[in-house]
Amino acid sequence: MAHHHFTSAERLEISILLKKEYSHHDIAGELGCSQPSISREIKRNSVRRTYDPRQAKVKARQRRRYSKYQGMKVRERPDLQKFIIKKMKAGWTPDEIAGRLKTTKRNLPCISAKGIYKWLYSVYGQKYCPLLCSQQLKPRKRRPKTERSMIPNRVGIEKRPEEANNRSEYGHAETDTAVSGKRHDSTASLAVLHERKARYTRLRKIPNMKPKSMTRALKKMGKDLTLRTLTYDNGIENRNHEAVANALKVNTYFCNPYHSWEKGGVENTIGRIRRYIPKGANLADYSDNDIAKIEYWLNHTPRKCLNWKTPHEIMIENRLFVSSTLPNPTDAFEG
């Protein structure tokens, strides 16, 4: 797999997935790179054992800036340059020279193999390139890198209709997930779908935070509801939002990173759910029937913002259920 520097978007996704307790192996699978690359990125660029995408970018930039100086390290040290030329004439590769300098040649400064190559490909070292095994006279051109989007065709919340922002129209929903506590070896999670104006909520227990699981859950939760838009956060589990949009015939929008208040309705609902599922609990310990009871409580409890009507009553009054048969609360869960 070709090496590449992580982009700001990829570092943001790494941070989000770490907070959702993805393993390094799973993060690598989601980003399409190797597990050692992810582990190295987290180890090198974490600050006080915490990976922050902004600080990681700064640390990586400083490291690359210093590495660019290494090409001049040979030019400015004639004794080092003489040693490198001597060993190259003896058939040594830059990797072997760098390794030897690191382990035994204490009277000379260390330099990486990359630094030696930079000197070789400069105007000062070009004449020694024929001593390389490949006799490569200049660096091979790399394929141009394209910015990969972790969430393809993402549309920002700033383009969401005003009717959704001010709750003047029914059918605008938000979604989020609650995960099991870190002390539990569990990937069980809870998918939440919340209608902003009616405050109607659907819940579904899912086995993990993978995009396939989230997509399946949202399709089932929203299939008999009248929906116009759906607002997500930037978690990688929402990568298949276009499949959900096609199935439910909705437009999808995404909050800005670290702006959870932009989908305050579903955030508040998760806070209400914590009354029955405390933060840090293992969701695998809760049955589908337990989740169904919580959903029933959410939708059949009068709300002050609804003039003391229940979300379920508002849905009935405004004919927001697609099917003529009223939904069974247990229909919203994995079997």
Secondary structure by P-SEA (a helix, b strand, c coil): cccccccaaaaaaaaaaaaacccaaaaaaaacccaaaaaaaaaaccccccccaaaaaaaaaaaaaaaaaccccccccaaaaaaaaaaaaacccaaaaaaaaacccccbbbbcaaaaaaaaaccccccccccccccccccccccccccccccccccccccccccccccccccccccccccccccccccbbbbbbbbccccbbbbbbbccccaaaaaaaaaaacccccccbbbbcccccccaaaaaaaaabbbbbbccccccccaaaaaaaaaaaccccccccccccccaaaaaaaaaaaaaccccccccccaaaaaaaaccccccccccccccccc
